[in-house]
Amino acid sequence: MDIIEVTHILKAWLNGSLDSHEWDNFISVKNKNVALEKIRCKAEGVWVENSIFLKPGAIDPCLLTQQGREEVAKLLALVSNLDVHS
């Protein structure tokens, strides 16, 4: 996945329109780009059952708490700061 695709997924995550196939591909496949891989790993940390980032009992990644939304927004900001050509 490139920066544009990761940006799309993170925006969809924030607005609750995340496609399950895109999410599965994003979260389960290591990214060759080191910076995007770090972001993918951080996203994986947000999507942990019973974390402070998901609503209680949630397994759907779109069921974010306010802290979860803030964390995803931080990830989106990190992606925004990357060079599109990297």
Secondary structure, 3 states (H helix, E strand, C coil): CCHHHHHHHHHHHHHCCCCHHHHHHHHHCCCCCHHHHHHHHHHHHHCCCCCCCECCCCCCCCCECHHHHHHHHHHHHHHHCCCCCC
